[in-house]
Amino acid sequence: MTIPFSHFAEIELRVAIIQTAERVDGSDKLLRLCVSLGDEGERQIIAGIGKRYTPEILIGRQIVIVANLLPRVLMGLESQGMLLAADTPDGPVFLGPDTAVAAGAKIK
């Protein structure tokens, strides 16, 4: 399926820095991430990456998120964005810049 560029242009992709990460009680795959978007503040993101990543190794990592999604409740927790990840046989692999950039940087 193809979409017009105008639809893609509506998606706001940003670089976020993971400030805290913890497992979601009752789930083996969900992690609760608190991420910084720099001047735009912090967000909570609930991500299904817990089978591949432990919370401790995520702190300080830069990820790419969809910043303008409507919030969604997962297991009673509000997720205020979605991280981008590649789907692999070993589980999701999150995407991030190959060089450190400012939190909140826009992806073009």
C-alpha positions in Angstrom: 0.0 0.0 0.0 1.3 3.4 -0.9 0.3 6.7 0.7 0.7 10.3 -0.5 3.6 12.2 0.9 1.1 14.6 2.6 0.1 11.7 4.9 3.7 10.8 5.7 4.4 14.5 6.4 1.8 14.4 9.2 3.9 12.0 11.2 6.2 13.7 13.7 9.4 11.6 14.3 11.7 12.8 17.0 14.8 11.7 18.8 14.2 10.8 22.4 16.6 9.9 25.2 15.6 7.1 27.6 15.7 8.5 31.2 14.2 5.5 33.0 13.1 2.1 32.1 11.2 -0.6 34.1 9.3 -3.8 33.4 5.5 -3.5 33.4 4.0 -5.8 36.1 2.2 -8.7 34.6 3.9 -8.6 31.2 7.0 -10.3 30.0 7.4 -8.0 26.9 6.3 -4.6 28.0 8.6 -1.9 29.3 7.7 1.5 30.7 10.1 4.1 29.4 10.3 7.7 30.5 11.9 9.6 27.6 13.2 13.1 27.3 12.3 15.3 24.2 14.6 18.1 25.4 12.7 21.4 25.6 9.4 19.6 24.9 9.6 17.8 28.2 9.3 14.1 29.1 6.9 11.4 27.9 5.9 7.9 29.0 6.1 5.3 26.4 5.0 1.7 26.9 7.0 -0.5 24.5 7.0 -4.2 23.6 10.7 -4.6 23.7 11.1 -6.4 27.0 12.0 -9.8 25.6 15.0 -8.4 23.8 16.2 -5.6 26.1 16.6 -5.3 29.9 15.7 -2.0 31.4 19.2 -1.3 32.8 20.9 -1.3 29.3 18.4 1.2 27.9 19.1 4.2 30.2 20.7 7.0 28.2 20.1 5.4 24.8 18.7 7.5 22.0 15.7 6.2 20.1 13.3 7.5 17.4 9.7 7.9 18.4 6.4 8.9 16.7 5.7 11.9 18.9 2.2 12.9 17.7 0.2 9.8 18.2 -2.9 9.9 20.3 -2.2 8.4 23.7 -3.1 4.8 24.2 -3.6 2.8 27.4 -1.7 -0.5 27.6 -2.1 -2.6 30.8 -3.5 0.4 32.6 -0.6 2.7 31.7 -0.8 5.6 29.2 1.6 5.4 26.3 2.3 8.9 24.9 4.1 7.9 21.7 5.6 4.9 20.0 9.3 3.9 19.5 10.3 2.7 16.1 11.8 -0.8 15.9 12.8 -3.3 13.2 10.9 -6.6 13.5 13.5 -9.4 13.5 13.3 -13.2 14.3 15.0 -12.4 17.6 12.5 -9.7 18.5 12.2 -6.0 18.0 15.4 -3.9 17.5 14.9 -0.2 18.2 16.1 2.5 15.8 18.3 5.4 16.8 20.7 7.9 15.4 24.3 6.7 14.7 25.7 9.9 16.2 24.4 11.6 19.4 22.0 14.4 18.6 19.9 16.7 20.8 16.9 15.3 22.5 13.8 16.3 20.6 15.6 16.7 17.3 13.1 16.3 14.4 13.6 13.5 11.9 13.2 14.6 8.3 
